[in-house]
């Protein structure tokens, strides 16, 4: 496979030259058994974790703030090729088609920070959404929070 793909179960797999990473909204696992989760989800990560998958893939995982569940992770995967560098971002469960009746105050902040990761030529992976969709979600969250 070598590359990035979204599975039917919503996980995202990034396969580098040396290691493979599987992303889920609140848990990241490497094929060597390493797991990454936010401390609110029983993990040890408080804000950012990064790894080189070997050769041409570099991954950063961040907790930008709680969304609807808490402990949601955002992932940026960068493929460094000979002719171009391509960035992919997934916001996992920070994305929601429908808003709950109670929006945590940290959710719109986390989505705003995730929008900052989507600058320039970036591909949004995971849910079938665009940066514009994420901007719309941010506005909906602010509206739900502040009326």
N, C-alpha and C positions, 0 to 999 in steps of 0.2 A: 504494500500500500504506500509507504513513505509519503507522508503529507498529513493533511488534516481532513477529518470526515465527521459528520454528525450521524449518530446511530438512531435507529427507530425509538429507542428508549430515552432519547434526549441527551445522552452522554456525547461528549466530543472527544475524539481520539486524535492525538498528535504523535506521529511516529517519526522520530529522528533517526540518525545513523546509528546511534548507540543505545537509546532508550525510548520507551513508549510511555506516554502520559495519557491518562483518562480523566476527563473533567466531568464532574457533576456539580450542580449549583452550590452544594455545601461540602463537597469532598473531592479532593484530587488524589489520584493514586498513580504511582510509577510502577513499571513492571518489575522493579527490584523489591517491591513491598513497601516502599516509602509512602506514607499517607500525609496529607496536608488538610487540616480543617481549622476553622477559627476556634479560639478558646471557648466561645459560647456554645460550640457544638462538640466539645470534648477534645478538641485539638490543642496544639501548642502555638499556632500562628496568631499574632495579634493584629498585624497590618499587611505586611508584604512578604512574599516568598518568591524566589526565582531559581531557575535551573536551565542548564544547557543540555539539550537532548542529544547532543553530538552532531558535529558537522555543521548543519545548516538551520537548526531550529533552536530558538531561545524562547522560554516561557516565563511570564510573570503572572503571579496570582495575588490578588489584593482583596482585602475586606475594606470596602469603602463606607460601610455603615449598614445597619440593619434594614432590611426590606420587610415584606409581609410575614416572613417566618423568623428571620434572625440568623446571622452567621453566613449570609449569602456571599459567595465568592465571585469575583470578576476575573476573567483570564484574558491576557493579551499574549498571542503566539506570533512570533516574528520569524519568517522564513528569509534567510539571507542567501540569495542566489548570486550567480556570477554576473547576471545582467540587471537584476532588480531585487529590491527588498520588499516583501509583502507582509503587511500586518493584518492579523485577525483578532477580533474582540468578541467575547461573549459575556453577556451580563446575567445569564442564568435566571434565577428566580426573582431578580430585581424587576424583570419584565412581567407584566400581568395584562391580560386582555380585559378583565373585569376588576374593578377596585373593590376591596372590602369596605364595610361601613366605617371601620376605624382605621385610619392611615397613620402609622407610626411617624413621628416628626423626622426621624433620621432617613426615611425612605426617599423623599424627594432630594435630599442632600446627596445620598448615595448615587441616585440616578444622574444628578447634575455632575458629580465627579466622573461617573462613567462616560458621560458625554464628552468630557475633556480628553478621554482616551480615544475618541472617534474622530479626531482631527486629521485632516489630510486624506491620503488614499488608504482607506482601511476597509476591510470586509467584516460585516457583522455576521457572526455564525451562531447557530443554535436555532432559536425561534426564527420564523420567516419574517424578519423585521428589518427596517432600515434605520439610519440615524434620525431621519425625520420622524419615524414612528416613536423612537425613544424621546425625542424632543416633545412630541405630543403627550406622551405618557408623563413626562416631567410636569408639563402644564396642568394635566388632569390631577396629578398628585397634589400640586400646590393649591389648586382649586378645592379639592376635597379637604385639605388640611386647613386652609384659611377662609374658605367660603366664598 
